[in-house]
Amino acid sequence: MYKIVGFPRTRAMRVIWLLEELGLPYEIDPQMPQSETIRSLNPSGRVPVLMDGKFVVSESVAICTYLADKHQQFTYPAGTGERALQDSFTQLAVDVLEGALWTAAKNTFVHPETLRVPEIKEVCKYEFQKGLEVLEIRLGDGPYVMGEQMTIADIIIGHCGGWAVFAKFDLPKSGAVYDYFKRLRDRPAYEKMVATLTND
């Protein structure tokens, strides 16, 4: 059984969601970032960490990539053009969408108060909106970013959408991106992941 080490209301949500999509059993050790347990597994103190027997891997995108590759679901094979396009969507999510959200978070509650730059949050919201504009152009006919097949890129992007709501970033109220996020939220595995959060 897989073990997710990390408080669920973090990027651990991505891993929980994917494991629910895969229909695989897992347990959660709800450690907070920078806890002694987390730092013993990941020197950066970041969550989540996945334990697969004695094998330990950190960073949510790496964990999702590992699980998708291992189980040959929610991904295209490495070395294919489809995988390169899938990875480009993942990078859009991490570099642009998550980048804006994480910078805003660091300047809201993560960094020491004396180092925060609250004004940067407006820049972050602008960058996030520009990222959504790119996503809308690239979405195509869907229903997912790679067409008919859902991939881990959708999970990373979908998580960023939920994070945006929590961070009070604006999301579209109609249109292709709105419909896309709604499709992701309506998936049974997403609903099971959310139920896991309410039980933590």
KOLVOFI-668640 format. One record per atom (N, C-alpha, C): residue in one letter; x, y, z. Coordinates in steps of 0.1 Angstrom, whole numbers, padded with zeros to 4 digits, always signed. Layout:
BEGIN
AXYZ ...
//
This chain:
BEGIN
M+0008-0012+0000 M+0000+0000+0000 M+0009+0012+0000 Y+0005+0022-0008 Y+0012+0035-0008 Y+0009+0043+0005 K+0019+0051+0009 K+0017+0060+0020 K+0020+0074+0016 I+0011+0083+0018 I+0013+0097+0015 I+0016+0104+0028 V+0028+0110+0029 V+0032+0117+0041 V+0030+0132+0038 G+0021+0138+0045 G+0019+0152+0043 G+0004+0156+0045 F+0002+0167+0051 F-0011+0172+0054 F-0020+0173+0041 P-0032+0167+0041 P-0039+0166+0028 P-0042+0179+0021 R-0044+0190+0029 R-0048+0203+0022 R-0036+0210+0017 T-0028+0203+0010 T-0016+0209+0004 T-0015+0202-0010 R-0003+0203-0016 R-0002+0196-0029 R-0004+0181-0028 A-0005+0176-0016 A-0008+0162-0014 A-0022+0159-0021 M-0030+0169-0022 M-0043+0167-0029 M-0041+0160-0043 R-0031+0164-0050 R-0028+0159-0063 R-0026+0144-0063 V-0018+0140-0053 V-0015+0126-0052 V-0027+0118-0048 I-0035+0123-0038 I-0047+0116-0034 I-0056+0115-0046 W-0058+0126-0053 W-0067+0125-0065 W-0063+0115-0075 L-0050+0114-0078 L-0045+0104-0088 L-0047+0090-0083 L-0044+0088-0070 L-0046+0074-0065 L-0061+0070-0065 E-0070+0080-0062 E-0084+0077-0064 E-0088+0074-0078 E-0082+0081-0088 E-0084+0078-0102 E-0079+0064-0105 L-0068+0061-0100 L-0062+0047-0103 L-0069+0036-0095 G-0077+0040-0085 G-0084+0030-0077 G-0075+0021-0068 L-0064+0028-0064 L-0054+0021-0056 L-0055+0024-0041 P-0052+0015-0032 P-0053+0018-0018 P-0041+0026-0013 Y-0043+0034-0003 Y-0033+0043+0002 Y-0036+0047+0016 E-0026+0051+0024 E-0029+0057+0037 E-0022+0070+0038 I-0027+0079+0047 I-0021+0092+0048 I-0016+0094+0062 D-0003+0099+0063 D+0002+0104+0075 D+0003+0119+0074 P-0007+0126+0081 P-0009+0140+0078 P+0001+0149+0085 Q+0013+0148+0081 Q+0024+0156+0086 Q+0024+0170+0080 M+0027+0181+0088 M+0027+0194+0083 M+0041+0197+0077 P+0041+0206+0067 P+0054+0210+0062 P+0064+0214+0073 Q+0076+0211+0070 Q+0088+0214+0079 Q+0087+0206+0092 S+0078+0196+0094 S+0078+0188+0106 S+0091+0180+0106 E+0094+0174+0117 E+0106+0166+0119 E+0105+0154+0110 T+0093+0148+0109 T+0091+0136+0101 T+0094+0139+0086 I+0088+0150+0081 I+0089+0154+0067 I+0104+0157+0064 R+0110+0165+0073 R+0124+0168+0070 R+0133+0156+0070 S+0130+0146+0077 S+0138+0133+0076 S+0136+0126+0063 L+0125+0129+0056 L+0122+0123+0043 L+0126+0132+0031 N+0124+0145+0033 N+0127+0155+0023 N+0134+0167+0029 P+0146+0169+0027 P+0154+0179+0034 P+0148+0193+0032 S+0140+0195+0021 S+0134+0209+0019 S+0122+0211+0029 G+0117+0200+0035 G+0106+0201+0044 G+0092+0203+0037 R+0093+0201+0023 R+0080+0203+0016 R+0072+0190+0016 V+0059+0191+0015 V+0050+0180+0013 V+0043+0181+0000 P+0039+0169-0005 P+0039+0156+0001 P+0052+0148-0002 V+0052+0137+0005 V+0062+0126+0002 V+0055+0113+0000 L+0059+0105-0010 L+0052+0092-0012 L+0062+0082-0008 M+0057+0072-0001 M+0065+0060+0003 M+0058+0048-0004 D+0067+0041-0012 D+0063+0029-0019 D+0072+0018-0014 G+0068+0012-0003 G+0077+0003+0004 G+0089+0011+0009 K+0101+0007+0005 K+0113+0014+0010 K+0117+0026+0001 F+0110+0027-0010 F+0113+0038-0020 F+0105+0050-0016 V+0112+0061-0015 V+0107+0074-0011 V+0109+0084-0022 V+0098+0092-0026 V+0100+0102-0036 V+0092+0114-0031 S+0098+0126-0033 S+0091+0139-0029 S+0088+0147-0042 E+0080+0158-0040 E+0076+0167-0050 E+0064+0161-0057 S+0052+0168-0057 S+0040+0163-0061 S+0040+0159-0076 V+0046+0167-0085 V+0046+0164-0099 V+0054+0151-0101 A+0066+0150-0095 A+0074+0138-0096 A+0066+0126-0091 I+0059+0127-0080 I+0051+0116-0075 I+0041+0112-0085 C+0033+0121-0090 C+0023+0118-0099 C+0028+0112-0112 T+0040+0117-0117 T+0046+0111-0129 T+0050+0097-0126 Y+0056+0095-0114 Y+0060+0081-0110 Y+0049+0071-0110 L+0038+0076-0104 L+0026+0067-0103 L+0020+0064-0116 A+0018+0074-0124 A+0012+0073-0138 A+0021+0064-0146 D+0034+0066-0146 D+0043+0057-0154 D+0043+0043-0149 K+0043+0041-0136 K+0044+0028-0130 K+0031+0020-0134 H+0019+0027-0133 H+0007+0020-0136 H+0002+0021-0150 Q+0010+0029-0158 Q+0006+0031-0172 Q-0008+0036-0175 Q-0012+0045-0167 Q-0025+0052-0168 Q-0023+0067-0166 F-0032+0075-0172 F-0032+0089-0170 F-0019+0096-0175 T-0012+0089-0185 T+0000+0095-0191 T+0002+0088-0204 Y+0010+0095-0212 Y+0015+0089-0225 Y+0029+0084-0223 P+0033+0074-0231 P+0047+0069-0229 P+0058+0079-0230 A+0068+0078-0222 A+0080+0087-0223 A+0086+0085-0237 G+0090+0096-0243 G+0097+0096-0256 G+0088+0097-0267 T+0075+0099-0265 T+0065+0101-0276 T+0062+0116-0277 G+0057+0120-0289 G+0052+0133-0290 G+0041+0137-0281 E+0032+0127-0279 E+0021+0130-0270 E+0026+0133-0256 R+0036+0126-0251 R+0041+0128-0238 R+0048+0142-0237 A+0055+0146-0248 A+0061+0159-0248 A+0050+0170-0247 L+0039+0168-0254 L+0028+0178-0253 L+0021+0178-0239 Q+0020+0166-0234 Q+0014+0164-0220 Q+0023+0172-0210 D+0036+0169-0211 D+0046+0176-0202 D+0045+0191-0204 S+0043+0196-0216 S+0042+0210-0218 S+0030+0216-0211 F+0019+0209-0210 F+0008+0214-0202 F+0011+0213-0187 T+0018+0203-0183 T+0022+0202-0169 T+0031+0214-0165 Q+0040+0218-0174 Q+0049+0229-0172 Q+0042+0242-0172 L+0032+0243-0180 L+0023+0255-0180 L+0017+0257-0166 A+0012+0245-0161 A+0005+0245-0148 A+0015+0249-0137 V+0027+0243-0137 V+0037+0246-0126 V+0043+0259-0127 D+0048+0263-0139 D+0056+0275-0141 D+0047+0288-0140 V+0035+0287-0146 V+0026+0299-0147 V+0015+0299-0136 L+0007+0289-0136 L-0005+0289-0127 L+0000+0287-0113 E+0007+0276-0110 E+0011+0274-0097 E+0022+0284-0092 G+0030+0289-0102 G+0040+0299-0099 G+0034+0311-0093 A+0023+0316-0099 A+0016+0328-0094 A+0010+0325-0081 L+0003+0314-0079 L-0004+0310-0067 L+0006+0309-0055 W+0018+0302-0058 W+0027+0300-0047 W+0035+0313-0043 T+0038+0321-0053 T+0044+0334-0050 T+0034+0342-0041 A+0022+0342-0044 A+0012+0350-0036 A+0011+0344-0022 A+0011+0330-0021 A+0010+0324-0008 A+0023+0327+0001 K+0034+0327-0006 K+0047+0330+0002 K+0046+0344+0007 N+0040+0353+0000 N+0039+0367+0005 N+0027+0370+0013 T+0019+0360+0016 T+0007+0361+0024 T+0009+0355+0038 F+0015+0342+0038 F+0016+0336+0051 F+0028+0327+0053 V+0036+0324+0042 V+0047+0314+0042 V+0059+0321+0047 H+0064+0332+0041 H+0076+0339+0045 H+0074+0346+0058 P+0085+0348+0065 P+0084+0357+0077 P+0078+0371+0073 E+0070+0376+0082 E+0063+0389+0078 E+0072+0400+0073 T+0084+0401+0079 T+0093+0411+0075 T+0098+0410+0061 L+0096+0398+0055 L+0101+0396+0041 L+0090+0396+0031 R+0078+0397+0035 R+0067+0396+0026 R+0065+0409+0018 V+0061+0407+0006 V+0058+0419-0003 V+0044+0418-0008 P+0034+0423+0000 P+0020+0421-0003 P+0016+0426-0017 E+0023+0437-0021 E+0019+0443-0034 E+0021+0433-0046 I+0030+0423-0044 I+0032+0414-0055 I+0020+0405-0059 K+0011+0404-0049 K-0001+0396-0052 K-0009+0400-0064 E-0009+0413-0066 E-0016+0418-0078 E-0009+0414-0091 V+0004+0414-0091 V+0011+0409-0102 V+0009+0394-0104 C+0008+0386-0093 C+0005+0372-0094 C-0009+0369-0100 K-0019+0377-0096 K-0032+0376-0102 K-0032+0378-0117 Y-0024+0388-0121 Y-0023+0392-0135 Y-0016+0380-0143 E-0006+0375-0137 E+0001+0363-0144 E-0008+0351-0144 F-0015+0349-0134 F-0025+0337-0134 F-0035+0339-0145 Q-0040+0351-0146 Q-0050+0353-0157 Q-0044+0351-0171 K-0032+0356-0173 K-0025+0354-0186 K-0024+0339-0188 G-0020+0331-0178 G-0019+0317-0179 G-0032+0310-0183 L-0043+0315-0177 L-0056+0309-0181 L-0060+0312-0196 E-0056+0324-0200 E-0058+0328-0214 E-0050+0318-0224 V-0038+0315-0220 V-0031+0305-0228 V-0037+0291-0227 L-0042+0287-0216 L-0049+0275-0214 L-0061+0274-0223 E-0068+0285-0223 E-0081+0285-0232 E-0077+0283-0246 I-0067+0289-0251 I-0062+0288-0265 I-0058+0274-0268 R-0051+0268-0258 R-0045+0254-0261 R-0055+0243-0258 L-0066+0246-0252 L-0075+0235-0248 L-0081+0227-0259 G-0084+0233-0270 G-0090+0226-0282 G-0104+0221-0278 D-0107+0210-0284 D-0121+0205-0282 D-0123+0196-0270 G-0112+0193-0263 G-0112+0186-0250 G-0118+0172-0252 P-0123+0166-0241 P-0127+0173-0229 P-0115+0176-0219 Y-0104+0170-0222 Y-0092+0173-0214 Y-0081+0179-0222 V-0070+0183-0216 V-0060+0190-0223 V-0054+0182-0234 M-0053+0169-0233 M-0048+0160-0243 M-0059+0154-0252 G-0071+0159-0251 G-0082+0154-0259 G-0091+0145-0250 E-0093+0133-0255 E-0102+0123-0248 E-0096+0117-0236 Q-0083+0116-0236 Q-0076+0109-0225 Q-0072+0119-0214 M-0077+0117-0202 M-0073+0125-0190 M-0059+0121-0186 T-0050+0131-0183 T-0037+0128-0179 T-0034+0135-0165 I-0022+0133-0160 I-0018+0139-0148 I-0017+0154-0150 A-0015+0159-0162 A-0015+0173-0165 A-0028+0180-0161 D-0039+0173-0163 D-0052+0177-0159 D-0053+0178-0144 I-0048+0168-0137 I-0048+0168-0122 I-0040+0180-0117 I-0029+0183-0122 I-0021+0195-0117 I-0028+0208-0120 I-0034+0209-0132 I-0041+0221-0136 I-0054+0222-0127 G-0061+0211-0126 G-0073+0211-0118 G-0070+0215-0103 H-0059+0210-0098 H-0056+0214-0084 H-0053+0229-0083 C-0046+0235-0093 C-0044+0249-0094 C-0057+0257-0094 G-0067+0251-0101 G-0080+0258-0101 G-0086+0259-0087 G-0086+0247-0080 G-0091+0247-0066 G-0083+0257-0057 W-0070+0257-0059 W-0061+0265-0051 W-0065+0280-0053 A-0068+0283-0066 A-0071+0297-0070 A-0084+0302-0062 V-0094+0293-0061 V-0106+0296-0053 V-0102+0300-0039 F-0094+0291-0033 F-0090+0293-0019 F-0082+0306-0017 A-0074+0310-0027 A-0066+0322-0027 A-0073+0334-0031 K-0086+0333-0035 K-0094+0344-0040 K-0088+0350-0053 F-0083+0341-0062 F-0080+0345-0075 F-0092+0344-0084 D-0094+0352-0094 D-0106+0351-0102 D-0104+0339-0112 L-0116+0332-0113 L-0117+0321-0123 L-0128+0325-0133 P-0128+0320-0145 P-0139+0323-0155 P-0152+0318-0149 K-0163+0326-0152 K-0176+0322-0148 K-0184+0316-0160 S-0178+0315-0171 S-0184+0308-0183 S-0172+0305-0193 G-0176+0298-0203 G-0166+0296-0214 G-0159+0282-0212 A-0149+0280-0221 A-0142+0267-0222 A-0134+0264-0210 V-0127+0273-0203 V-0119+0270-0191 V-0129+0267-0180 Y-0140+0275-0179 Y-0150+0272-0168 Y-0155+0258-0170 D-0159+0254-0182 D-0164+0241-0184 D-0154+0230-0181 Y-0141+0233-0185 Y-0131+0223-0182 Y-0129+0221-0167 F-0128+0231-0159 F-0127+0230-0145 F-0139+0222-0139 K-0150+0225-0144 K-0162+0219-0139 K-0162+0204-0142 R-0157+0200-0154 R-0156+0186-0157 R-0147+0179-0147 L-0136+0185-0144 L-0126+0179-0135 L-0133+0178-0121 R-0140+0188-0116 R-0146+0187-0103 R-0157+0177-0102 D-0163+0174-0114 D-0174+0164-0114 D-0170+0150-0114 R-0157+0148-0116 R-0152+0134-0116 R-0153+0127-0102 P-0158+0115-0102 P-0160+0108-0089 P-0147+0108-0081 A-0135+0106-0087 A-0123+0105-0079 A-0120+0119-0073 Y-0123+0130-0080 Y-0121+0143-0074 Y-0130+0145-0062 E-0143+0140-0063 E-0152+0141-0051 E-0147+0133-0040 K-0141+0121-0042 K-0136+0113-0032 K-0124+0120-0025 M-0116+0126-0033 M-0104+0134-0028 M-0109+0145-0018 V-0119+0152-0023 V-0125+0163-0014 V-0130+0157-0001 A-0137+0145-0002 A-0142+0139+0010 A-0131+0135+0019 T-0120+0131+0014 T-0108+0128+0022 T-0104+0141+0030 L-0104+0153+0024 L-0100+0165+0030 L-0110+0168+0042 T-0122+0166+0040 T-0132+0169+0051 T-0131+0160+0063 N-0124+0149+0061 N-0122+0139+0072 N-0108+0141+0079 D-0100+0151+0074 D-0087+0152+0081 D-0087+0160+0094 
//
